Amino acid sequence: MVNIDRILVVGGGIAGLTTAAALHRRGFTTELVERQPTWSAPGAGFMVHANGMRMLRALGLDAGVASAGTVCRRWQFYDAKGCLLSDTDLTALWGEVGACIGIVRPLLHSALKQGVADVPCRLGIAVTSVTQDDRGVTVAFSDGTRRAYDLVVGADGIRSTVRALTLDATPPIYLGAMNWRSIAPIRPAGLESALQMHVDDGRIVGLVTMGVGLTYSFAISIGPQFHDPVEGRLERLRVRFAGFGPRVQEYLAALESDDQIICSAMEWVPVMKVHSGRVVLVGDAAHASSPMLGQGGCMAMEDACVLAEELHAGATIETALAGFAKRRRPRVEWVQQQSMAVMQMQSLPAGSRTIALRETGDRTTRARFAALVAAP
């Protein structure tokens, strides 16, 4: 076990909470800081694939997530009019790894917070500088304090302050698509225990079953990046996706206000160096990808457990971090590549896309996830 007295985890999202929980369970003295003044859960819905649930099971957090969500048993593609093109059985795909769970973000966040009940957490605190030498890392905070640590973990998201201060200040890369996410208190007819993608030229509408009768939607439009003001956002969303079939229209009709909809540009961070000295990155800070495979949060959960495992088994920080990076790189690169492939499907002519999904959609979907069935 690496001789470490104090570890700082920066970020209180999925990556930060699971990393702090994993390190604490391995016996490391850990603390967490989050820049927001209160615990927040940005986003709308989330699908925890079975490989993510496997990590939560190792942390003792799976039961809380499962009870607050609902099992998603199928991954389906439809055309824009609502005709089924491809249907994949997720239960058969993942096998003994476990179930996939659809859950709203606030409930997921609440379940994950149970893992840091005994970890000191400071809210409303941002990192302003990070300096390190062979003996440790000194971190300055927005409240004017400075503290020394043996290791700092940057789990602070796609626009990571820790990454910018220590490894790479390059901003995230725009993926060429905008994304509108929302939750509605409805279960459209024909949506049962599934994630469905309704695809059209340059547009995708996803519908995912959540717990307590809710549905999560992500609506994606390929094109230049722009700002979509909150005022009038719902009506513009309905107009933009008016050509889709009755299931999508039923969902859009159930939305009631502009502020139910979160709009953001889809961005990614290529997998590069994820550690420098006594600083390491996890989750989106290290390797944000297109959300089209729904694996961003699950990769963060895997990062958390693998990092804690390597630090527990390693002789030095240097060897432990090198081992972590070596284990994680092939897996996160695979997820990025396969997520991009789903996006690139939109560039196919409609006829070719329909034929491809009908003839090979199930086989292709199973192949995209097959590499993740084995433990990381």
Sequence and secondary structure as in RCSB ss.txt:
>XXXX:A:sequence
MVNIDRILVVGGGIAGLTTAAALHRRGFTTELVERQPTWSAPGAGFMVHANGMRMLRALGLDAGVASAGTVCRRW
QFYDAKGCLLSDTDLTALWGEVGACIGIVRPLLHSALKQGVADVPCRLGIAVTSVTQDDRGVTVAFSDGTRRAYD
LVVGADGIRSTVRALTLDATPPIYLGAMNWRSIAPIRPAGLESALQMHVDDGRIVGLVTMGVGLTYSFAISIGPQ
FHDPVEGRLERLRVRFAGFGPRVQEYLAALESDDQIICSAMEWVPVMKVHSGRVVLVGDAAHASSPMLGQGGCMA
MEDACVLAEELHAGATIETALAGFAKRRRPRVEWVQQQSMAVMQMQSLPAGSRTIALRETGDRTTRARFAALVAA
P
>XXXX:A:secstr
    S EEEE  SHHHHHHHHHHHHTT  EEEEESSSS    SSEEEE HHHHHHHHHTT HHHHHHHSEEE EE
EEEETTS EEEEEEHHHHHGGG  EEEEEHHHHHHHHHGGGTTS EEES  EEEEEEETTEEEEEETTS EEEES
EEEE   TT HHHHHHT     EEEEEEEEEEEES   TT  SEEEEEEETTEEEEEEE STT EEEEEEEES  
    STTHHHHHHHHTTTS HHHHHHHHH   GGG EEEEEEE      EETTEEE THHHH   GGGS HHHHH
HHHHHHHHHHHHH SSHHHHHHHHHHHHHHHHHHHHHHHHHHHHGGGS HHHHHHHHHHHHHHHHHHHHHTTTS 
 
